[in-house]
Structure formats: structure tokens, C-alpha cells
Amino acid sequence: MTENQFQNFIKFLQKDYNIYVPVKEASEVVIKRIESSVDVEVIHELPLHGWKKFLMPSCHAMFNFDKEKLDYISPVVEAIHELPLPQILLGVSTLDLRAMALYNQAFEKDPWYQDIKKKTIIIGQSLAPKDKYSFWIEKFEEDQLEHLPFDIFIVVKPDNKDKYKIFTGSEDGQRLLDKYGDKNYEHADYVGPNREEGFDKRMNDVREAMKNKHNQKIWDDLGRRCIECGKCTIACPTCFCFDIFDTPTKEKNQGTRERSSTSCFYQEFSEVAGANPQASKNKFLKTTAERIFFWYEHHFVRMPDDYGVVGCVACGRCSKVCPVNIDIFKEIRKILGQLEVK
């Protein structure tokens, strides 16, 4: 596909979809809805906050409830989505596609996530992210595609007349390209998030070290440095913890159930109510060291054990936003015994 054909394809998509792309603004990359095809430029850099909010809104109304009719309300039928759907997420890096593979596993039976996903087209791109905080970035190879979830994937070939080589990864992607009139694409069947040999060896080494070689000095040191602001969990593309709230309306016995993103670093995250409402609530995570260990363990141990997908995509966003300069790559090296704990 040539550059001109690519721009015409974007114009074609705009008729039926809201399209979101990474855009460089000042010194940062943000994701914005495009107004015209000329706004689209496939870039190397990672957007600061990724694509999580487009698939898992930070505040999501799940359904309305009415005490008199509660038994008859279906959460799927009554789901409230304020997102401007349908939508296309265009220019998703391979790192963020790996995060989406985790969402698909973790929320496989979640009707609200699945409803948004059905109305979303994912268009990935091959350019490796250029960011000093990213680590373990490998050169893109086409055989990676069978392990990435996408509808359409663009392999960028800057020095070629046909600048973009197109792959499809779903029937939706094929239908869009066929409807546009371009059948010059290859199809890549998704076979799962992991290669035949299993998890990435480096990530698996971290998992095994956290399970079998616990070094409390690492977590005590991090506990002294971390200020529990939660910025890392907001920026992380694989953090998806949430609270559920029932919000009443002015009408008697009516209201809305909502779920809202939260962080394991917040004080109320691990609170458990007791028999006496006036008593102080018990907390499972009492110290900063316990909280940050819980966060690392969730990503490197429990996520792969529970969902079969490692909970870190090596994007480095957590390090980039940390106000006290905690570098996850350095901490991983300490966990592996490659760097001394001071």
C-alpha cells in the first residue's frame, strides 16, 4: 500500500469510525482523535498513557438498577457506554498489543469489556518504540504477528514505494479492507500470546526469582523510596484493578452501578470491613514495602500464573512517570541478582 492509498484508506474509515492515533505534541506523545487523514503519521514513540482507557474506561457505568425491577435487568442490555463508539485505535505498537492480549485473557468473560471490544478495530504498526525508558525491545519480525491480537497490522517500509505492507488478524479486518477494495494483504492467524517455548525467558527468570529467591532488602529499599502516589499504575498498560460503587439517584431505590479504576498503592485498596463499623479497618497491605512487592508480584508472578500472559510489556512507562525515579529495569536486575542492593 502506497502513502496515498494509506491516506485514502483513512478517509474511508472516517465515514464509520472515530479514529484515534498517537500524536506528538511539544515533548510528549498523546493519543487524539483525528479530524482528517493528513493528521495521521505512523511514529516510533510510545504515547505516555497508552490505549487502556479506550478499552477499559477509568469510570464506567455498568448498569442502572431499580429495586422493583432488579431481577429483570440484564447488565449487558442496560450497559451504559459514554465512549464515542465505534472506534479505531490506529498505530498501536507491538508492546501495547501485548498488553491487549492480557486484557483479552483477563476479561474474557467480562460482558462490559467484550461489548467495547466488539465495537473497536485495532490497527497495529511495526515501528519499534524509541524511548529511553523502554527495555528489552526486540527487532520486529513478521513471525511475531501470530502472537499479537489485532484486526489490521501495518508493516512500515520507509524506503519502499509501497510503504506499507498490510496484514489482517481477524475477519473484521478482512471485511474492512475488502470493502475498501484493497485485497493486497496477508492474513496472520492468532495462535495465542506466547511462542511454543512459553514465556519470554527473561520475564520468566524474573518470575522464578520472585517465587524462589525472595530478597527482602529490595522491597525494604523500595518501601523507603516509594511515596505511594500510584502514578505507575495509571501509566502502566497492564494495570486494571477497579472498585465498584452503587450511586443512588434522587428517585427512591434507583441508581447506577459503576466501576472505577483504582491502584494497589492507595490506602483503601486492601481495607477489609469488620464486624464493628466504628473500628479501624484491617488492611492486608500495611506498609509501602508490602504494596510495592504486591505490585511487582502481580505483574511478574500472578498474571502469568492466572492468565498465561506476563504482566509487563517492558514499555518503561512506570519509570518515566515515577516522581522519585524508581527504575523498573534496575529493580528487575536486583531481583535477578545482577545488581547489588545498596
C-alpha positions in Angstrom: 0.0 0.0 0.0 1.4 3.4 -1.0 1.3 6.5 1.1 -1.5 7.9 -1.0 -3.5 4.7 -0.7 -3.0 4.7 3.0 -4.4 8.2 3.3 -7.4 7.3 1.2 -7.9 4.2 3.4 -8.0 6.5 6.5 -10.6 8.7 4.8 -12.7 5.7 4.0 -12.6 4.6 7.7 -13.6 8.0 9.0 -17.0 7.6 7.4 -18.0 5.0 10.0 -15.5 5.3 12.9 -13.9 7.7 15.3 -10.2 7.2 14.8 -7.6 7.7 17.5 -3.8 7.9 16.8 -0.6 8.8 18.6 0.3 12.5 18.0 3.5 14.3 19.0 2.6 17.5 21.0 5.6 19.5 22.3 7.8 17.0 24.0 5.2 14.2 24.6 3.2 11.8 22.6 -0.6 11.8 23.3 -3.5 9.9 21.7 -6.0 12.1 20.0 -9.0 11.7 17.7 -8.1 12.7 14.2 -10.1 15.3 12.2 -8.6 14.4 8.8 -6.4 11.8 7.2 -3.5 14.3 6.9 -3.2 14.2 10.7 -2.1 10.5 10.6 1.6 9.8 10.8 2.9 6.4 12.0 5.5 7.3 14.6 8.2 5.4 16.6 7.4 6.9 20.0 5.1 5.4 22.7 2.2 7.5 23.9 2.7 8.3 27.5 -0.6 6.7 28.8 -1.2 4.1 26.2 -4.6 2.8 25.0 -6.0 1.3 28.2 -8.7 4.0 28.6 -10.2 3.2 25.2 -10.9 -0.4 26.2 -11.3 0.0 29.9 -12.7 3.4 30.8 -11.4 4.8 34.1 -15.0 5.3 35.2 -17.6 3.0 33.6 -21.3 2.9 34.3 -22.2 -0.8 34.2 -26.0 -0.7 34.5 -28.9 1.1 36.1 -30.8 -0.6 38.9 -34.3 -0.3 40.2 -35.3 -2.2 43.4 -38.7 -3.1 41.9 -37.3 -4.4 38.6 -33.8 -5.5 39.6 -34.5 -9.2 38.9 -35.3 -8.3 35.3 -32.4 -6.1 34.4 -29.7 -7.6 32.2 -26.3 -5.8 32.7 -25.5 -6.3 29.1 -28.7 -4.8 27.8 -28.6 -2.0 30.3 -24.9 -1.2 30.0 -24.2 2.5 29.6 -21.2 3.4 27.4 -20.3 7.1 27.1 -17.5 6.3 24.7 -17.9 7.6 21.2 -18.2 4.2 19.5 -17.4 2.5 17.2 -13.8 3.4 17.3 -10.5 2.6 15.6 -7.2 2.6 17.5 -4.6 3.2 14.9 -0.8 2.9 15.3 -0.8 0.6 18.3 2.8 -0.6 19.0 3.7 -4.3 19.5 4.2 -3.6 23.2 0.7 -2.3 23.6 -0.7 -5.1 21.6 0.9 -7.5 24.1 -1.0 -5.6 26.8 -4.2 -6.0 24.9 -3.5 -9.8 24.8 -3.5 -9.7 28.6 -6.8 -7.8 28.6 -8.4 -10.4 26.4 -7.3 -13.1 28.7 -8.3 -11.4 32.0 -11.6 -10.1 30.7 -12.6 -13.0 28.5 -15.9 -13.4 30.3 -16.5 -9.8 31.2 -19.5 -8.5 29.2 -18.7 -4.8 29.5 -15.1 -5.2 28.2 -16.3 -7.6 25.5 -19.0 -5.1 24.4 -16.4 -2.3 23.9 -14.0 -4.7 22.2 -16.6 -5.7 19.6 -17.0 -2.1 18.6 -13.3 -1.4 18.4 -10.9 -2.1 15.5 -7.2 -2.4 16.4 -4.7 -1.4 13.8 -1.1 -2.2 14.9 2.2 -1.0 13.5 5.7 -2.4 13.3 7.9 0.5 14.2 9.8 -0.3 17.4 9.2 2.3 20.1 12.0 4.9 20.6 12.0 5.7 24.3 15.0 5.7 26.7 12.7 4.1 29.4 11.7 1.1 27.3 13.8 -2.1 27.8 14.2 -5.5 26.2 12.9 -4.1 22.8 13.5 -6.6 20.0 13.6 -6.0 16.3 10.2 -6.6 14.7 9.9 -9.9 12.8 6.8 -10.9 10.9 6.5 -14.2 12.8 5.6 -12.2 15.9 2.2 -11.4 14.3 0.6 -14.8 15.2 1.1 -13.9 18.9 -0.4 -10.4 18.7 -4.1 -9.6 18.8 -5.1 -7.1 16.0 -7.6 -6.6 13.2 -5.1 -5.0 10.8 -1.3 -4.6 11.1 0.9 -2.2 9.2 4.5 -3.2 8.5 6.2 0.1 7.7 8.8 0.0 4.9 10.1 3.6 4.7 12.5 3.0 1.7 10.0 1.3 -0.4 7.5 2.7 -3.0 4.8 0.5 -1.4 5.5 2.0 2.0 3.1 -0.2 4.0 2.7 -4.0 3.9 -0.7 -5.0 5.3 -1.7 -8.0 7.4 -5.1 -8.9 8.8 -5.6 -10.7 12.0 -9.4 -11.0 12.1 -12.5 -11.3 9.9 -13.3 -7.7 10.8 -10.0 -6.6 9.4 -10.5 -8.6 6.3 -14.0 -7.2 5.8 -12.8 -3.6 6.1 -10.0 -4.0 3.6 -12.3 -5.9 1.2 -15.0 -3.2 1.5 -12.3 -0.6 0.8 -11.3 -2.5 -2.3 -7.7 -3.5 -1.3 -7.1 -7.2 -1.3 -3.4 -7.0 -1.4 -2.9 -8.2 2.2 -1.7 -11.3 4.0 -3.6 -13.0 6.9 -2.0 -14.0 10.2 -4.0 -16.4 12.4 -3.7 -15.6 16.1 -2.4 -18.7 17.9 -2.1 -17.2 21.4 0.1 -14.7 23.2 3.1 -17.0 23.8 5.5 -18.7 21.5 5.8 -22.5 21.6 8.7 -22.4 24.0 6.5 -20.5 26.5 7.0 -17.2 28.3 9.8 -14.8 27.3 12.9 -16.3 29.0 13.9 -13.0 30.6 10.5 -12.4 32.0 10.2 -16.0 33.2 13.6 -15.6 35.0 12.1 -12.7 37.0 9.0 -14.8 37.8 11.1 -17.7 39.1 13.4 -15.3 41.1 10.4 -13.7 42.8 9.0 -17.1 43.6 12.1 -18.8 44.9 14.8 -16.2 45.7 13.0 -13.5 47.8 15.3 -10.7 48.9 13.6 -8.5 51.4 16.3 -5.9 51.1 14.9 -4.9 47.7 11.4 -4.3 49.0 12.5 -2.5 52.1 14.6 -0.2 50.0 11.7 0.5 47.6 9.4 0.9 50.6 11.6 3.8 51.8 11.7 5.5 48.4 8.1 5.0 47.1 5.6 7.7 48.1 2.5 5.6 47.1 1.3 8.2 44.5 0.0 5.5 42.2 1.3 7.2 39.0 3.0 3.9 37.9 -0.3 2.1 38.0 -2.1 4.8 36.0 0.6 4.8 33.3 1.1 1.0 33.2 -0.8 -0.5 30.3 -1.4 -3.8 32.2 -2.8 -2.4 35.5 -6.5 -2.9 35.5 -7.7 -3.0 39.1 -11.0 -1.4 39.8 -13.6 -0.6 42.6 -17.3 -1.0 42.2 -19.7 1.7 43.5 -23.5 1.9 43.7 -24.6 5.5 43.2 -28.2 6.3 44.1 -30.4 8.8 42.2 -33.0 11.2 43.6 -35.6 8.6 42.8 -36.2 6.1 45.6 -34.5 2.7 45.3 -32.9 3.6 42.0 -29.4 4.3 40.9 -26.3 3.2 38.8 -23.6 0.7 39.4 -20.2 1.9 38.3 -16.7 0.6 38.3 -13.8 2.9 38.6 -10.1 2.4 38.2 -8.0 2.2 41.4 -4.5 1.5 42.5 -3.0 -1.0 44.9 -0.9 1.8 46.3 -4.0 3.7 47.6 -4.5 3.2 51.3 -8.1 2.0 50.9 -7.2 -0.7 48.3 -6.7 -3.5 50.8 -9.1 -2.4 53.5 -11.5 -5.0 54.8 -14.5 -4.1 56.9 -15.0 -5.8 60.3 -18.0 -6.6 62.5 -17.8 -3.3 64.3 -18.3 -0.4 61.8 -16.7 2.1 64.2 -13.4 0.1 64.5 -10.4 0.8 62.3 -10.5 -1.3 59.1 -8.0 -4.1 58.8 -5.5 -3.7 55.8 -3.9 -6.7 54.1 -1.2 -4.4 52.7 0.0 -2.4 55.7 3.3 -0.9 54.6 4.7 0.7 51.4 7.2 -2.2 51.1 4.3 -4.7 51.1 2.4 -2.6 48.5 5.2 -2.4 46.0 6.1 -6.1 46.4 2.4 -6.8 45.7 2.6 -4.7 42.5 5.7 -6.5 41.2 4.3 -9.9 42.2 1.0 -9.2 40.4 2.8 -8.4 37.1 5.6 -11.0 37.1 4.0 -13.9 39.1 0.3 -13.9 39.5 -0.7 -12.6 36.0 1.4 -15.2 34.1 0.1 -17.9 36.6 -3.5 -16.8 36.3 -3.8 -15.7 32.7 -0.9 -17.3 30.9 0.4 -13.8 30.0 3.3 -11.9 31.6 2.0 -8.7 33.1 4.9 -6.5 32.0 5.5 -5.4 28.3 8.8 -3.6 29.0 7.5 -0.2 28.0 9.1 1.6 30.9 6.2 4.0 31.4 6.2 3.3 35.2 9.8 4.5 35.4 9.1 7.6 33.2 6.3 8.9 35.4 7.8 8.0 38.8 8.5 11.2 40.8 11.2 9.5 42.9 13.0 7.9 39.9 12.3 4.3 40.6 13.6 2.5 37.5 11.9 -0.9 37.0 14.7 -2.2 34.8 17.3 -1.6 37.6 14.9 -3.3 40.1 14.5 -6.3 37.8 18.3 -6.6 37.7 18.4 -6.6 41.5 15.7 -9.3 41.6 17.8 -11.4 39.3 20.9 -10.8 41.4 22.6 -8.9 38.6 22.8 -5.6 40.5 23.7 -5.1 44.2 21.1 -3.8 46.6 22.6 -0.8 48.4 
